[in-house]
């Protein structure tokens, strides 16, 4: 067993194995729960509000997420890492239990008092519980941001190159099992019961975090030189935005963390528009989407076991930062060449399917663990506040940018394929430049034993 672990993730010591094993359990629980709730978000919204109003929910979620990040940034100033997990997990567990109650036995009651006069005044459609459910499930991703910020404060770069790959490998157990629970048990137990289960799972996380901190303190020795930061004056709500705007290194992290979403949004829109014609019924289209999700996570699982740790240890962080955009650029160039070939809808759909698996799969398996490592030579404010803005708001802003392009060419998929791919290649060129500079800066910080203040 030890030989298998070492071949997959490098020469992890027993202490590192315990440490990253427990961290893997925590994030598997968080992400499994997040994905379980995420796949129920649209069915609930459709039932209580109507799917035709979902674009308004997406736009509104940007502002709701911004508000949550502001509150989260303020909490970082006042509470320890352990207390942050307590507060955030208890808060979201309470919200999940409320949603469970609201759409369960008392669904009719909430339909009767759904603030109709106010909602009509604001020109909002449907039951207010539907809107709340969408926003609550959407913002629960802040727990993932909190986890990675927490890990970066308790991990050295040498450990991260081995241990982060182990975490990413185990994450896929959550991303696959979460949707599987809904697919298999929603017809039997109903959605309210599964949402209640989500509340229970979230409540387990603080106990695991306390166990982890106890273990780290027990195993701590003089060779552990994880940076301890001096207490600084508390900063405001917008500290994360200020850090992104004033620190080129942090702005670089924003770009390499989110810019791929512009490209993925353009390509995925094309794939889904064709798939809707190829699979005319809702059930067949849903089955196709399920295959897509399973294929992406399967690729991530395989690559994380066989490639992530190897590339990070063998070639370094700069190589990994550059490898992802270069591969995406090669795939997009191939897609552009196919534009001149007369392909039918089914052939083009499966080609886009493969392209999306590469883009999404490598983003989770290679880019995500790499970008987490480059947070290590930074301060607490950057790891928590700036990261909170980047992860919660930056990705959504990038998706909005891709959506603008989709809207511009939505009436002609042939033009979208041509111009969308050309624009995406331009994005890749900019991305490669930033990734190269960021990788050099990270290496210099490590060699000089400095951090970004």
C-alpha positions in Angstrom: 0.0 0.0 0.0 2.8 2.4 0.9 4.5 1.7 -2.5 1.2 2.6 -4.3 0.9 5.8 -2.4 4.5 6.8 -3.1 4.1 6.1 -6.8 1.0 8.2 -7.0 1.9 11.2 -4.9 5.6 11.0 -4.1 7.5 10.1 -1.0 4.9 11.2 1.6 6.0 10.7 5.2 3.6 9.2 7.7 2.9 12.7 9.1 2.2 14.1 5.7 0.0 11.1 4.8 -2.1 11.7 8.0 -2.2 15.4 7.3 -3.3 15.3 3.7 -5.5 12.3 4.3 -7.6 14.3 6.7 -7.6 17.3 4.5 -8.8 15.1 1.6 -11.6 13.9 3.8 -12.7 17.4 4.7 -12.7 18.7 1.1 -14.4 15.5 -0.2 -17.2 16.1 2.3 -17.5 19.8 1.4 -17.4 19.3 -2.4 -19.6 16.2 -2.4 -22.2 18.1 -0.5 -21.8 21.2 -2.8 -22.3 19.1 -5.9 -25.3 17.2 -4.4 -27.0 20.6 -3.7 -25.8 22.1 -7.0 -27.6 19.6 -9.2 -30.8 20.2 -7.3 -30.7 23.9 -7.7 -32.2 24.2 -11.1 -35.1 21.6 -10.6 -36.2 23.5 -7.4 -35.9 26.9 -9.1 -37.9 25.5 -12.1 -40.6 24.1 -9.8 -41.0 27.2 -7.7 -40.2 30.0 -10.1 -39.8 28.9 -13.7 -36.6 28.0 -15.7 -37.2 31.0 -18.0 -36.3 33.3 -15.2 -33.0 31.5 -14.5 -30.9 34.1 -16.4 -32.1 36.8 -14.0 -31.1 34.5 -11.1 -27.6 34.2 -12.7 -27.2 37.9 -13.0 -28.5 38.4 -9.4 -26.2 35.8 -8.0 -23.2 38.0 -9.0 -24.3 40.7 -6.5 -25.4 38.2 -3.9 -22.0 36.4 -4.1 -20.3 39.8 -3.8 -22.2 40.5 -0.6 -21.3 37.2 0.8 -17.6 37.7 0.0 -17.7 41.1 1.7 -19.1 39.6 4.9 -16.6 36.7 4.7 -13.7 39.2 4.3 -14.8 41.0 7.4 -15.1 37.7 9.4 -11.5 36.9 8.4 -10.4 40.0 10.3 -12.1 39.0 13.6 -11.9 35.2 13.9 -9.4 32.4 13.8 -9.3 29.7 11.1 -11.1 27.3 13.4 -13.8 29.8 14.3 -14.3 30.7 10.7 -15.2 27.1 9.9 -17.5 27.0 12.9 -19.4 30.2 11.8 -19.6 29.4 8.1 -20.6 25.8 8.5 -23.3 26.5 11.1 -24.6 29.4 9.1 -25.0 27.3 5.9 -26.3 24.2 7.8 -29.1 26.4 9.2 -29.9 27.7 5.8 -30.0 24.2 4.3 -32.3 23.0 7.1 -34.6 26.1 6.5 -34.8 25.3 2.7 -35.5 21.6 3.6 -38.4 22.8 5.8 -39.6 25.4 3.3 -40.0 23.2 0.3 -41.1 20.2 2.3 -44.1 19.8 4.4 -44.9 23.6 4.5 -44.4 24.2 0.7 -48.1 25.3 0.4 -47.7 27.7 3.3 -44.8 29.4 1.8 -46.6 29.7 -1.5 -49.4 31.6 0.3 -47.1 34.1 1.9 -44.4 34.4 -0.7 -44.3 38.2 -0.4 -46.3 38.6 -3.6 -46.9 42.4 -3.3 -43.2 43.0 -2.8 -42.2 40.6 -5.6 -44.7 42.2 -8.0 -43.3 45.6 -7.0 -39.8 44.4 -7.8 -41.1 42.6 -10.9 -39.8 39.2 -9.6 -41.6 36.1 -10.7 -42.6 33.1 -8.5 -42.1 31.8 -5.0 -39.4 33.6 -2.9 -38.2 30.3 -1.6 -37.1 29.4 -5.1 -35.0 32.5 -5.4 -33.5 32.0 -1.9 -32.7 28.4 -2.7 -30.8 29.4 -5.9 -28.8 32.1 -4.1 -28.0 30.0 -1.0 -26.8 27.0 -3.0 -24.8 29.3 -5.3 -23.0 31.1 -2.5 -22.2 27.9 -0.6 -19.1 27.6 -2.8 -17.5 30.0 -0.3 -16.8 27.0 1.9 -14.5 25.7 -0.8 -12.6 29.0 -0.8 -12.3 28.9 2.9 -10.9 25.3 2.8 -8.1 26.1 0.3 -7.2 29.3 2.1 -7.0 27.3 5.3 -4.8 24.7 3.7 -2.3 27.2 2.3 -1.8 28.6 5.8 -0.8 25.2 7.2 1.2 23.8 4.3 4.8 24.3 3.1 5.6 24.4 -0.6 7.6 21.2 -0.5 4.6 19.4 1.1 2.1 21.0 -1.3 3.8 19.6 -4.4 3.0 16.1 -3.2 0.0 16.6 -0.9 -2.2 18.8 -3.1 -2.3 16.1 -5.8 -3.6 13.7 -3.2 -6.3 16.1 -2.2 -7.3 16.6 -5.8 -7.5 12.9 -6.4 -9.8 12.4 -3.4 -12.0 15.4 -4.4 -13.3 13.4 -7.3 -14.9 11.0 -4.9 -17.1 13.9 -3.8 -17.8 15.4 -7.2 -18.9 12.0 -8.5 -20.8 10.7 -5.4 -22.7 14.0 -4.8 -24.7 13.9 -8.1 -25.0 10.1 -7.9 -26.9 10.5 -4.6 -29.4 12.8 -6.2 -29.7 10.6 -9.3 -30.3 7.4 -7.3 -32.2 8.6 -4.2 -34.1 11.8 -5.2 -37.1 9.8 -6.5 -37.2 7.6 -3.4 -36.6 10.2 -0.6 -37.4 13.5 -2.3 -35.4 16.7 -2.6 -36.1 18.1 0.9 -34.7 15.0 2.6 -31.5 15.3 0.6 -31.2 19.0 1.4 -31.5 18.1 5.1 -28.7 15.5 4.6 -26.6 18.4 3.1 -27.1 20.4 6.4 -26.0 17.4 8.4 -22.9 16.8 6.3 -21.8 20.5 6.6 -22.1 20.2 10.4 -19.4 17.5 10.4 -16.8 19.7 8.8 -15.9 21.8 11.9 -15.2 18.7 14.0 -12.8 17.4 11.3 -11.1 20.8 11.2 -10.6 20.7 15.0 -9.2 17.2 14.7 -6.8 18.3 12.0 -5.5 21.3 14.0 -5.0 19.1 17.0 -3.0 16.6 14.9 -0.9 19.4 13.4 -0.1 20.9 16.8 0.8 17.4 18.1 3.1 16.6 15.2 4.7 20.0 15.0 8.5 20.0 15.3 11.3 22.4 14.8 11.7 21.6 11.1 8.2 23.0 10.4 8.7 26.6 9.3 5.3 27.5 8.1 5.1 31.3 8.1 3.6 32.8 11.2 2.4 36.3 10.5 2.4 39.2 12.9 -0.9 40.7 13.9 -1.8 43.6 11.7 -4.5 46.2 11.9 -7.9 44.9 10.7 -8.8 45.8 7.2 -12.1 46.7 5.5 -14.6 44.8 3.4 -12.9 45.8 0.1 -9.4 44.7 1.1 -9.5 41.8 -1.3 -10.3 44.0 -4.3 -7.6 46.5 -3.2 -5.0 43.7 -3.1 -6.0 42.4 -6.5 -5.8 45.9 -8.0 -2.5 46.9 -6.4 -0.5 43.7 -6.3 0.5 42.4 -9.8 1.2 38.9 -8.4 -2.3 38.7 -7.1 -3.8 40.1 -10.3 -1.8 37.4 -12.1 -3.4 34.7 -9.9 -6.8 36.2 -10.8 -6.1 35.7 -14.5 -4.7 32.2 -14.4 -7.5 31.1 -12.0 -10.4 32.4 -14.0 -9.6 33.3 -17.7 -10.3 29.8 -18.9 -13.9 30.2 -18.0 -14.3 32.7 -20.9 -13.2 30.0 -23.3 -15.2 27.2 -21.6 -18.4 29.3 -21.6 -18.1 29.9 -25.4 -17.4 26.2 -26.3 -19.9 24.8 -23.8 -22.7 27.0 -25.2 -22.0 25.7 -28.7 -22.0 22.1 -27.5 -25.3 22.5 -25.6 -27.0 24.4 -28.5 -26.2 21.5 -30.9 -27.1 18.8 -28.3 -30.5 20.3 -27.8 -31.2 19.6 -31.5 -29.6 16.2 -31.5 -31.5 15.1 -28.3 -35.0 16.7 -28.7 -36.4 15.3 -25.5 -35.5 16.6 -22.0 -34.6 13.1 -20.8 -32.1 12.4 -23.6 -30.5 15.8 -23.3 -30.1 15.3 -19.6 -28.5 11.9 -20.2 -26.0 13.6 -22.5 -25.2 16.2 -19.9 -24.8 13.4 -17.3 -22.3 11.7 -19.6 -20.4 15.0 -20.0 -20.2 15.5 -16.3 -19.1 12.0 -15.6 -16.5 12.1 -18.4 -15.0 15.3 -17.0 -14.7 14.0 -13.5 -13.4 10.7 -14.7 -10.6 12.5 -16.6 -9.8 14.5 -13.5 -9.7 11.4 -11.4 -7.3 9.6 -13.8 -5.1 12.6 -14.4 -4.8 13.5 -10.7 -3.7 9.9 -9.9 -1.2 9.6 -12.7 -0.2 13.1 -13.7 -0.7 16.0 -11.3 1.8 15.2 -8.7 4.3 13.9 -11.3 4.3 17.1 -13.3 4.4 19.4 -10.2 7.3 17.5 -8.7 9.2 16.7 -12.0 8.8 20.0 -13.9 7.8 22.6 -11.3 5.0 25.1 -10.8 6.0 27.4 -13.7 5.8 24.5 -16.2 2.3 23.5 -14.9 1.1 27.1 -15.1 2.1 27.2 -18.8 1.1 23.7 -19.8 -2.6 24.2 -19.3 -3.0 27.3 -21.6 -0.7 25.8 -24.2 -2.7 22.6 -24.3 -6.0 24.6 -24.6 -4.4 26.6 -27.4 -3.5 23.5 -29.3 -7.0 22.0 -28.9 -8.6 25.3 -30.1 -6.3 25.4 -33.1 -7.5 21.9 -34.0 -11.1 23.0 -33.6 -10.5 26.0 -35.9 -9.1 23.7 -38.6 -12.2 21.6 -38.4 -14.3 24.7 -39.2 -13.6 24.2 -42.9 -14.7 20.6 -42.9 -18.3 19.7 -43.7 -19.4 18.0 -40.4 -22.9 17.1 -39.4 -24.3 18.2 -36.0 -23.7 14.9 -34.3 -20.0 14.8 -35.3 -19.5 18.5 -34.3 -21.3 17.9 -31.0 -18.9 15.0 -30.0 -15.9 17.0 -31.1 -17.0 19.9 -28.8 -17.7 17.3 -26.1 -14.1 16.1 -26.3 -12.8 19.7 -26.3 -14.8 20.5 -23.2 -13.5 17.4 -21.4 -9.9 18.6 -22.0 -10.6 22.2 -21.0 -12.7 21.4 -17.9 -10.8 18.3 -16.9 -7.3 19.9 -17.0 -8.7 23.0 -15.2 -9.6 20.8 -12.2 -6.8 18.3 -12.3 -3.8 20.5 -13.2 -4.6 24.2 -13.1 -6.5 24.2 -9.7 -3.8 22.5 -7.6 -1.1 24.6 -9.3 -2.8 27.9 -8.5 -3.3 26.8 -4.9 0.4 26.3 -4.5 1.2 29.9 -5.8 -0.9 31.3 -2.9 1.6 30.0 -0.4 4.1 32.9 -0.5 1.4 35.4 0.3 -0.1 37.0 3.4 -3.2 36.0 5.2 -5.2 38.8 3.7 -4.3 37.6 0.2 -5.0 33.9 0.9 -8.3 34.7 2.5 -9.7 38.0 1.3 -8.3 38.3 -2.3 -8.7 34.6 -2.8 -12.4 34.9 -1.7 -13.0 37.6 -4.4 -11.1 35.6 -7.0 -12.8 32.3 -6.5 -16.3 33.6 -5.8 -16.6 36.6 -8.1 -13.8 36.3 -10.6 -15.0 33.1 -12.2 -18.5 34.4 -12.5 -17.3 37.6 -14.1 -15.3 35.5 -16.6 -18.4 33.4 -17.5 -20.3 36.7 -18.0 -17.6 37.8 -20.4 -17.9 34.5 -22.4 -21.7 34.9 -22.3 -21.4 38.4 -24.0 -19.7 36.7 -26.9 -22.3 34.0 -27.0 -25.1 36.5 -27.1 -23.4 38.4 -30.0 -23.2 35.3 -32.2 -26.1 33.3 -30.8 -28.2 33.4 -34.0 -25.4 31.9 -36.1 -23.5 29.0 -34.5 -21.2 28.8 -37.5 -20.0 32.4 -36.9 -19.8 31.6 -33.2 -17.5 28.6 -33.9 -15.2 30.7 -36.1 -15.1 34.0 -34.2 -15.6 32.5 -30.8 -12.5 30.2 -31.4 -10.5 33.1 -32.7 -11.3 35.3 -29.7 -10.5 32.3 -27.4 -7.1 31.9 -29.1 -6.4 35.6 -28.4 -7.3 35.0 -24.7 -4.9 32.1 -24.6 -2.1 34.2 -25.9 -2.6 36.8 -23.1 -3.0 33.9 -20.6 0.3 32.3 -21.6 2.2 35.7 -21.1 0.7 36.1 -17.6 1.3 32.5 -16.6 5.0 32.8 -17.6 5.5 35.9 -15.6 3.6 34.5 -12.6 5.7 31.3 -12.7 8.9 33.3 -12.7 7.8 35.4 -9.8 6.8 32.4 -7.8 10.2 30.8 -8.3 12.0 34.0 -7.3 9.9 34.3 -4.2 10.7 30.7 -3.2 14.5 31.0 -3.9 14.6 34.3 -1.9 12.3 33.0 0.9 10.1 36.0 0.5 6.3 36.6 0.5 4.0 39.1 -1.2 3.1 41.6 1.5 
